[in-house]
Amino acid sequence: MAKDGLKVDIERHQQRIYIALVLTGTLNHEHYQLLTPLFASALADIDEPIVDVFIDASQLDGFTTRAMWDDFKLGVIHRKQFKRVALYGHKRWQSFAASVANWFVSGEVKYFDDPRAAIAWLSEH
């Protein structure tokens, strides 16, 4: 079992934002209390941000119920700003989660079992 953790890397180039997340163990509400203001700060002062996200969930065991709600809220609040979200992992539920996420964001969410393929897909625009 992996230690619970969240690593965030944010790059901002004019209106384009690239976010890389590494998730380990069980994601909880406290992780979202850290992530949400970082995300808001990255989008600050941009009229029409374009956000691409790489999520390394290969060591993610799951979410607490509260964290699932936090994730849903973050996705809905910023749904029009996401262009592409690449979810890299090794579990069937992660593939299903990526499919469900497509219902709530205007961009595209896609599951990958190869991190190189995920990063290449994000670079295709």
Contacts in CASP RR format, 6 or more apart in sequence:
PFRMAT RR
TARGET T0000
AUTHOR 0000-0000-0000
METHOD contacts of the structure
MODEL  1
MAKDGLKVDIERHQQRIYIALVLTGTLNHEHYQLLTPLFASALADIDEPI
VDVFIDASQLDGFTTRAMWDDFKLGVIHRKQFKRVALYGHKRWQSFAASV
ANWFVSGEVKYFDDPRAAIAWLSEH
1 25 0 8 1.000
1 61 0 8 1.000
2 24 0 8 1.000
2 25 0 8 1.000
2 59 0 8 1.000
2 60 0 8 1.000
2 61 0 8 1.000
3 24 0 8 1.000
3 25 0 8 1.000
4 24 0 8 1.000
4 25 0 8 1.000
4 26 0 8 1.000
4 27 0 8 1.000
4 28 0 8 1.000
4 31 0 8 1.000
5 23 0 8 1.000
5 24 0 8 1.000
5 25 0 8 1.000
5 27 0 8 1.000
5 31 0 8 1.000
6 21 0 8 1.000
6 22 0 8 1.000
6 23 0 8 1.000
6 24 0 8 1.000
6 27 0 8 1.000
6 31 0 8 1.000
6 34 0 8 1.000
6 35 0 8 1.000
7 21 0 8 1.000
7 22 0 8 1.000
8 19 0 8 1.000
8 20 0 8 1.000
8 21 0 8 1.000
8 34 0 8 1.000
8 35 0 8 1.000
8 38 0 8 1.000
9 19 0 8 1.000
9 20 0 8 1.000
9 21 0 8 1.000
10 17 0 8 1.000
10 18 0 8 1.000
10 19 0 8 1.000
10 20 0 8 1.000
10 38 0 8 1.000
10 39 0 8 1.000
10 42 0 8 1.000
11 17 0 8 1.000
11 18 0 8 1.000
11 19 0 8 1.000
12 18 0 8 1.000
12 42 0 8 1.000
14 46 0 8 1.000
15 46 0 8 1.000
15 47 0 8 1.000
15 48 0 8 1.000
15 49 0 8 1.000
15 50 0 8 1.000
16 49 0 8 1.000
16 50 0 8 1.000
16 51 0 8 1.000
16 52 0 8 1.000
17 42 0 8 1.000
17 43 0 8 1.000
17 46 0 8 1.000
17 49 0 8 1.000
17 50 0 8 1.000
17 51 0 8 1.000
17 52 0 8 1.000
18 51 0 8 1.000
18 52 0 8 1.000
18 53 0 8 1.000
18 54 0 8 1.000
18 122 0 8 1.000
19 39 0 8 1.000
19 42 0 8 1.000
19 51 0 8 1.000
19 52 0 8 1.000
19 53 0 8 1.000
19 54 0 8 1.000
20 53 0 8 1.000
20 54 0 8 1.000
20 55 0 8 1.000
20 56 0 8 1.000
21 35 0 8 1.000
21 53 0 8 1.000
21 54 0 8 1.000
21 55 0 8 1.000
21 56 0 8 1.000
22 56 0 8 1.000
22 59 0 8 1.000
23 55 0 8 1.000
23 56 0 8 1.000
23 57 0 8 1.000
23 59 0 8 1.000
23 60 0 8 1.000
24 59 0 8 1.000
24 60 0 8 1.000
25 59 0 8 1.000
25 60 0 8 1.000
25 61 0 8 1.000
25 62 0 8 1.000
26 60 0 8 1.000
26 61 0 8 1.000
26 62 0 8 1.000
26 63 0 8 1.000
26 64 0 8 1.000
26 67 0 8 1.000
27 60 0 8 1.000
27 62 0 8 1.000
27 63 0 8 1.000
27 64 0 8 1.000
27 67 0 8 1.000
27 71 0 8 1.000
28 63 0 8 1.000
28 64 0 8 1.000
28 66 0 8 1.000
28 67 0 8 1.000
29 64 0 8 1.000
29 66 0 8 1.000
29 67 0 8 1.000
29 70 0 8 1.000
31 67 0 8 1.000
32 67 0 8 1.000
32 70 0 8 1.000
32 71 0 8 1.000
32 74 0 8 1.000
35 74 0 8 1.000
36 70 0 8 1.000
36 74 0 8 1.000
39 74 0 8 1.000
39 78 0 8 1.000
43 49 0 8 1.000
43 51 0 8 1.000
43 78 0 8 1.000
43 81 0 8 1.000
49 81 0 8 1.000
50 81 0 8 1.000
50 83 0 8 1.000
51 78 0 8 1.000
51 81 0 8 1.000
51 82 0 8 1.000
51 83 0 8 1.000
52 82 0 8 1.000
52 83 0 8 1.000
52 84 0 8 1.000
52 85 0 8 1.000
52 86 0 8 1.000
52 122 0 8 1.000
52 125 0 8 1.000
53 82 0 8 1.000
53 84 0 8 1.000
53 85 0 8 1.000
53 86 0 8 1.000
54 86 0 8 1.000
54 88 0 8 1.000
54 118 0 8 1.000
54 119 0 8 1.000
54 122 0 8 1.000
55 85 0 8 1.000
55 86 0 8 1.000
55 87 0 8 1.000
55 88 0 8 1.000
56 88 0 8 1.000
56 89 0 8 1.000
56 115 0 8 1.000
57 87 0 8 1.000
57 88 0 8 1.000
57 89 0 8 1.000
57 91 0 8 1.000
57 94 0 8 1.000
58 88 0 8 1.000
58 89 0 8 1.000
58 90 0 8 1.000
58 115 0 8 1.000
60 89 0 8 1.000
60 91 0 8 1.000
60 94 0 8 1.000
63 71 0 8 1.000
72 104 0 8 1.000
75 82 0 8 1.000
75 101 0 8 1.000
75 104 0 8 1.000
75 105 0 8 1.000
76 104 0 8 1.000
78 105 0 8 1.000
79 104 0 8 1.000
79 105 0 8 1.000
79 106 0 8 1.000
79 107 0 8 1.000
80 106 0 8 1.000
82 105 0 8 1.000
82 106 0 8 1.000
82 107 0 8 1.000
82 109 0 8 1.000
83 107 0 8 1.000
83 108 0 8 1.000
83 125 0 8 1.000
84 107 0 8 1.000
84 108 0 8 1.000
84 109 0 8 1.000
84 110 0 8 1.000
84 121 0 8 1.000
84 122 0 8 1.000
84 125 0 8 1.000
85 98 0 8 1.000
85 101 0 8 1.000
85 105 0 8 1.000
85 107 0 8 1.000
85 108 0 8 1.000
85 109 0 8 1.000
85 110 0 8 1.000
86 110 0 8 1.000
86 112 0 8 1.000
86 118 0 8 1.000
86 119 0 8 1.000
86 121 0 8 1.000
86 122 0 8 1.000
87 94 0 8 1.000
87 97 0 8 1.000
87 98 0 8 1.000
87 101 0 8 1.000
87 109 0 8 1.000
87 110 0 8 1.000
87 111 0 8 1.000
87 112 0 8 1.000
87 118 0 8 1.000
88 111 0 8 1.000
88 112 0 8 1.000
88 113 0 8 1.000
88 114 0 8 1.000
88 115 0 8 1.000
88 118 0 8 1.000
89 111 0 8 1.000
89 112 0 8 1.000
89 113 0 8 1.000
90 113 0 8 1.000
94 111 0 8 1.000
95 111 0 8 1.000
97 111 0 8 1.000
98 109 0 8 1.000
98 110 0 8 1.000
98 111 0 8 1.000
99 109 0 8 1.000
99 111 0 8 1.000
101 109 0 8 1.000
102 108 0 8 1.000
102 109 0 8 1.000
110 118 0 8 1.000
110 121 0 8 1.000
112 118 0 8 1.000
112 121 0 8 1.000
END
